[in-house]
Amino acid sequence: MAKKELANVQIVEAIEELISDKLLDKETIVQTLKDALILAVKKKYGSSDNVEIEMDPAIGRIAVRAKKKVKREVEDPLLEIDADEAKAIDPEIRINQWMWVDLDLASFGRNAIQIAKQILIQRIREAEREHVYSDFQHKVNEITSGPIQRIERGAVIVNLGKTEGVIPRNEQIPGERYNTGRIIRSLVLDVQKNPKGPQILLSRKSPEFLRKLFEFEVPEIYEGRVEIVAVSREAGERSKIAVYSVDDKIDPVGACVGLKGTRVQSVVKELNNEKIDIIGWDADPERFISRALAPATVLMAFLAADENHMIVVVDDDELSLAIGKGGQNARLAAKLTGWRITLFGREQYQSLLMDVKELPEVTEEQAAALHSFDIDTVQKLARMSVAALQEIPGIGEDAPLILADALVTMEDIGLEYGFVTDREQLLIERGIDPEEERARRKAEREAYEARKRAEEESASE
């Protein structure tokens, strides 16, 4: 086999090997080879403006050609060719005519070829990194798996095949042990570009990881017949998920639990024995919150007039169960439902019932009017709407401020005697500044008090 034919075969084999090993497309490799050869020409001759590369990887043909002018005396070897040499290629060629001349790659010199090779390797690496970045960009919020390769400064490095992923400390399950070689599943949280290649940020702590594990284990969720409406999680300790079935024939909780608990146990095992409460979602907030506070049994739940606030009463001996260790159960229920929850024991709640006439801003006449409509306690008053209060004779335009007074009083009672989930966090999640909300409430009350004083002064005159 001739040397040129051998070179052709080697070119084809090299390109196919790059495609196979690096998972790069043929067009990218061919263009990169062309760019590398152009660079080699420029390195040798100082310019490549009159040079073109022809390459056909299917047959292994590669040609580097320069457009040269036929001259009797050559001054610039890149732009000109000796007349005798030109006639040896094309006997019909004439002086001062242009012709394409094949360049001998071997004549470029070892340094030029080496530089071209380095550029080729660099381009291939860049293309490979871009391929990895693009591939994992499509996997954000999806589960991936691989063996733990090493632990670096507390971060877990996972082998993902073509690249590595990292689980930083703040995305690990607290208390979980990570050993080299263990196959581990995690959520692709983010993909970031950096000079050394894409960095794949992984998480085992994210609530979305829990959601995706159930999607993997429960076919009904994957098929869309059961939906996970909400997830609240304190990784490594306890989680709650709310599920809903779009198919009346499917029990969403039963589907997630599985036969003899096999499905939920698979998730629990993956999450280092994290406790998981599976709750049936309900459009009625009172029923939904009652379910979310499981394993405690709710005796009574009712809306307070301020937005997204629920008063919940349980048996006294179940109050600690409803609250949970360190307030965890109530906190998770609040996150799951999106409602602020104030919890009382039954006897405790009964003892805290407060007559509306004890509100400093409610007159005796107004208290009597409220009593006549069976609104005899501040707790009942706090459930009313402004519109409903305005319909009561004697209340009228005072309704907004009377209701605000009742809500402030209820809040004080809750903070002193009950268990109250984090109001500020819920306000932030709804896009409300807690400081602005407090200032608004304070301004309403001060305006109400100022108006009442003005009325009293006017009456005394």
MOKA-V331576 format. One record per backbone hydrogen bond with DSSP energy under -1.0 kcal/mol. NH is the residue of the N-H (numbers start at 0). CO is the residue of the C=O. Records with the same first field share a line. If there is no record, write none. Layout:
BEGIN
NH=CO ; CO
END
This chain:
BEGIN
5=1
6=2
7=3
8=4
9=5
10=6
11=7
12=8
13=9
14=10
15=11
16=12
17=13
18=14
19=15
20=16
21=17
28=24
29=25
30=26
31=27
32=28
33=29
34=30
35=31
36=32
37=33
38=34
39=35
40=36
41=37
42=38
43=39
44=40
45=41
50=47
51=64
53=62
55=60
58=55
59=55
60=55
62=53
64=51
65=100
66=49
67=98
68=78
69=96
70=80
79=75
80=68
82=70
85=81
86=82
87=83
89=85
92=89
95=69
96=93
98=67
100=65
102=63
106=103
107=104
112=108
113=109
114=110
115=111
116=112
117=113
118=114
119=115
120=116
121=117
122=118
123=119
124=120
125=121
126=122
127=123
128=124
129=125
130=126
131=127
132=128
133=129
134=130
135=131
136=132
137=133
138=135
140=187
141=138
143=185
145=183
147=181
148=156
149=156
151=154
154=151
155=166
156=149
157=164
158=146
159=162
161=159
164=157
165=199
166=155
170=167
171=168
175=172
180=147
181=178
183=145
185=143
186=202
187=141
188=186 ; 200
189=200
191=198
196=193
198=191
200=189
201=165
202=186
203=170
204=170
209=205
210=206
211=207
212=208
213=209
214=210
215=211
216=212
217=213
220=217
221=217
222=218
223=220
224=219
225=219
226=243
228=241
229=241
231=239
233=237
236=233
237=233
238=274
239=231
240=276
241=229
242=278
243=226
245=224
249=246
254=250
255=251
256=252
257=253
260=257
261=258
263=256
264=260
265=261
266=262
267=263
268=264
269=265
270=266
271=268
272=267
274=236
276=238
278=240
280=242
287=283
288=284
289=285
290=286
291=287
292=288
293=290
295=292
298=312
299=312
301=310
303=308
304=381
309=339
310=301
311=341
312=299
313=343
317=314
318=315
321=317
322=318
323=319
326=323
327=324
329=322
330=326
331=327
332=328
333=329
334=330
335=331
336=332
337=333
339=307
341=309
342=418
343=311
345=313
348=344
349=345
350=346
355=375
357=354
358=355
361=358
366=362
367=363
368=364
369=365
370=366
371=367
372=369
373=370
374=369
377=353
380=376
381=377
382=379
383=380
388=384
389=385
391=388
394=391
395=391
397=394
398=395
401=397
402=398
403=399
404=400
405=401
406=402
407=403
408=404
409=405
410=406
411=407
412=408
413=409
414=410
415=411
416=412
417=413
418=342
420=340
425=421
426=422
427=423
428=424
429=425
430=427
431=426
436=432
437=433
438=434
439=435
440=436
441=437
442=438
443=439
444=440
445=441
446=442
447=443
448=444
449=445
450=446
451=447
452=448
453=449
454=450
455=451
456=452
457=453
458=454
459=455
460=456
END
